Amino acid sequence: GKIFFSTLNRNLKSYFQAIIAAEWVLKMLPKGTHNYSQFIRPSELANWARSQGLELNKLQGLTYQPLTQRYIFTEDLKVNYLACGVKT
């Protein structure tokens, strides 16, 4: 089987985009929606997955385009990203 994860990377760029920009400036989300300490780096997710017998075989970034108000897939994992894991 496969398992899918969708989360935020823990770094300054994601802090500013997800919390400062999305919650405080643009008010796209209620304040307090995100907790920075719960953001997960891709390397951490990969380690946790491996410890449970999963291998992440695909990582994909997800970026919001404010002008079109749409999300697009990207190779940039610095803010939002998705991961697909399979049982090893």
Secondary structure, 3 states (H helix, E strand, C coil): CEEEEEEECCCHHHHHHHHHHHHHHCCCCCCCCCCHHHCCCHHHHHHHHHHCCEEEEEEEEEEEECCCCEEEEECCCCCEEEEEEEEC
